[in-house]
Amino acid sequence: MWCEKIFTTLKKKILLFCVLLILTLIGCAKRGSISGGLKDTIAPVLKVSFPKNYTTDFKGKTIKLSFDEYVKLKNVDKQLIISPPLTKRPQILPVTASKSITIHFLDSLQTNTTYSLNFGQSIEDNNEGNPYRQFKYVFSTGKFIDSLSLSGTIKDAHLKKTDAFVNVMLYEINDKYTDSIIYKENPRYITNTLDSAASFKLDHLKAGKYVLVALKDLNNDTKFNPKTEKIGFRKQYITLPNDSLFEIDLFKEKAAFKALKPSQTAGNIITVGYEGSPKEAQFNLKMGSKNLNAIVTQVPKKDSLQLWYQPIKMEKTAVDSLQLSVSKEKYHQDFNFKIKNQKVDSLKITAIQISVLPLGERFTLNATLPLTKIDVSKIQLISKDSTSIPFKTEYDDLNLALKFDFQKEPLEKYKLKLLPGALTDYLGATTDTIAFKFETNNSSDYGNLRLNLENVKQFPIIIELTDKNGDVQLTSYSENSTQIDFNAIKPDLYTLRVVYDENKNKVWDPGSFLEKRQSEEVLYFPKDIDVRANWDVQQTFNLKK
């Protein structure tokens, strides 16, 4: 009997232990979860290819690549670079995740040619997106693989930042080569900087003589479109083999001048869009046999000009159209366009600086109509104690801007008063009394920057300070001085660049492929210059490369 009691007690203890064990395991399960291990960071591995990589005597139309895991393609149209280029891009399947990729050529392959398919970072594993970086498949339709190579760097000829995904191409110099080939034909060899934005390497090249060209190919056709695309080139032919490291400056060519169809935008304004530079272009506006004396101005921030003429009362003439002749150098174009009665603008004067005039700026007035007369005897500039301040004016007729130069004092209040008749527009209307009040800040609110330039190889030079967006904030032009002062400037981080102005036109000029002319040289100071309020900054810039 007592044995039965002992057995029953033991059975209960075992049952209680099992229950406690189960509850403990459940509690542990609630507190944590089973880990999946370390995150997969390993790229896919190519197990086998048919035919094998670096094969010769390739005669087929299809290549198959098999990997050790499921892979997917990402941006393959942009990432895959085929050299030499094919007229028709190959078909690449599947578009979904798979352990194999098939490349089917839709174009005929050249004989005795080494082909390179650089997939960039377009092949990724399906789970974590780890890319198979710069995977390259190479084959030859001939007896051997060409083994020469060419390396170099790309930089923008004018901007500090260089574009990514720049094509670098070699055109073979043979009896079929002409300079126009870059507009019409594919290159012999091609690679792409992808997102490195700086370096390039062309592999598997054959010996020969070539032209080296870089192209920001916006429409992916391997042809140069000068209206929209940047180009760079080496003026001298390159002979392979060659172990030199080449640098190519990328630039947007200056478009040839062309006027677009004009239109009437007011009762006294014809607006004409343009391409290229309108500088020194001639505009002749006529109504029948009568010449209309037109004043030409620039539309702010647009590639358009405005032609201002005396309003025509349509009810007094049977003519309902005007003729415009535009010419510049060898360019000439005639336009005929309809006009109608429209409202005529009136003269209004506004100030660019509303209340505060920075010490380093000129006080500027904008006019809504071209001015033909400025009577300074009817303009008064006085300080807060009613002292008359001497001044000089400069009228920018292209931008309808009247600028005032005078000795500005810090923490001063000014009043500019235009008496009746001070300004006359091209229609003969004059201004009434107008007054503008503005003041200056303390000089301690601004900084001063002195630049000392060393090893300037030639003059003149353009010195520019740009902001973080690359927009020019301050500029200076030097024909002989190596000490440049920018005084009373806004505190900011500035980027400094110097342009060798070879043609002395005071602007940077890009190159031209057909003229075999490189862009004007631009040098950047390697670091931003920090100008702070109430600071005097001195900075030395050695221009020796």
Secondary structure, 3 states (H helix, E strand, C coil): CHHHHHHHHHHHHHHHHHHHHHHHHHHHHHHCCCCCCCCCCCCCCEEEEECCCCECCCCCCEEEEEEEEEEEECCHHHHCEEECCCCCCCEEECCCCEEEEEEECCCCCCCCCEEEEECCCCEEECCCCCECCCCEEEEECCCCCCCEEEEEEEEECCCCCCCCCCEEEEEECCCCCCCCHHHHCCCCEEEECCCCCCEEEEEEECCEEEEEEEECCCCCCCCCCCCCCEEEECCCCEEECCCCEEEEEEEECCCCCEECCCEEEECCEEEEEEECCCCCCEEEEEECCEEECCEEEECCCCCEEEEECCCCCHHHCCCCEEEEEEEECCEEEEEEEECCCCCCCCCCEEECCCCECCCCCCEEEEECCCEEEECHHHEEEEECCCCECCCEEEEECCCCEEEEECCCCCCCEEEEEECCCCEEECCCCECCCEEEEEECCCHHHCEEEEEEEECCCCCCEEEEEECCCCCEEEEEEECCCCEEEEEEECCEEEEEEEEECCCCCCCCCCCECCCCECCCCEEECCCCEEECCCCEEEEEEECCC
